[in-house]
């Protein structure tokens, strides 16, 4: 298994985070088709700026970088 974090920078506030989560849910099947599974989305907390977030994905195999261009 391969674990990858995507560190994100977005507009601060709950509206941007909720829109991202909704988009991410819409991409869940695509991520699965590449052999990935979303394990977690981490919103800003202590030590992070309000515009920072992270996404953790577990991959069965090394993901194809060209296919990942449409991930998010």
C-alpha positions in Angstrom: 0.0 0.0 0.0 1.1 3.5 -0.7 -0.2 6.5 1.3 -0.2 10.0 -0.1 -1.1 13.3 1.4 -2.3 16.2 -0.7 -1.8 19.5 1.1 -4.3 22.1 0.0 -4.6 25.8 0.1 -8.1 27.2 -0.2 -10.2 30.2 0.7 -10.6 30.3 4.5 -14.0 29.5 6.0 -16.5 26.7 6.0 -18.1 27.4 2.6 -14.9 26.6 0.7 -14.3 23.4 2.8 -17.8 22.2 2.3 -17.6 22.8 -1.5 -14.3 20.9 -1.6 -15.8 17.9 0.3 -18.8 17.8 -2.0 -16.5 17.8 -5.1 -14.3 15.2 -3.4 -17.4 12.9 -2.8 -18.2 13.3 -6.5 -14.7 12.0 -7.4 -14.7 9.0 -5.0 -15.6 6.5 -7.8 -12.8 8.0 -10.1 -10.3 7.7 -7.3 -11.4 4.1 -6.6 -11.0 3.3 -10.4 -7.4 4.4 -10.0 -6.9 2.0 -7.0 -7.3 4.7 -4.4 -9.3 5.0 -1.2 -9.9 8.3 0.6 -9.0 7.8 4.2 -9.3 11.3 5.6 -9.8 15.0 5.0 -8.1 17.2 7.6 -9.4 20.8 8.2 -7.4 23.5 9.8 -6.8 23.2 13.6 -4.1 24.4 16.0 -0.9 25.1 14.2 -2.5 25.3 10.7 -3.5 28.5 8.9 -7.2 28.8 8.1 -6.6 28.3 4.4 -4.7 25.0 4.9 -6.1 21.4 4.7 -4.9 17.9 3.8 -6.3 14.9 2.1 -5.0 11.4 2.8 -5.4 8.7 0.1 -4.4 5.0 0.3 -3.3 3.4 -3.0 -3.2 -0.3 -3.9 -0.4 0.4 -6.3 1.6 3.4 -7.5 -1.0 5.7 -9.1 -0.6 6.7 -12.7 0.4 10.4 -12.6 -1.4 11.2 -15.9 -4.7 9.8 -14.6 -4.3 11.6 -11.4 -4.4 15.0 -13.2 -8.2 14.8 -13.1 -8.3 13.7 -9.5 -9.5 16.9 -7.9 
